[in-house]
């Protein structure tokens, strides 16, 4: 996909570190949301904040491979739900 766009896929170590930071921030956001909202509300708000916003930006930059969305949407919903569920279990 990136080669067709004339780009190189960003695979340097710093890119992995940035994804690690993204994951940490996502977990913190879910923790904060879970203090105010129930499990399903937390899941949906976190999913929109973490994934839908990212896809809007990457789509706008014309680097989003739209063919992955049929797989990415359900898997990202599952990721947001499991993260919210784990945090809800750790709180009790």
Buried (B, 14 or more C-beta within 10 A) or exposed (E): EEEEEEEEEEEEEEEEEEEEEEEEEBBEBBBEBBEEBEEEEBBBBBBEBBBEEEBEEEEEEEEBEEEEEEEBBEEBBEBBBEBBBEBBEEEE
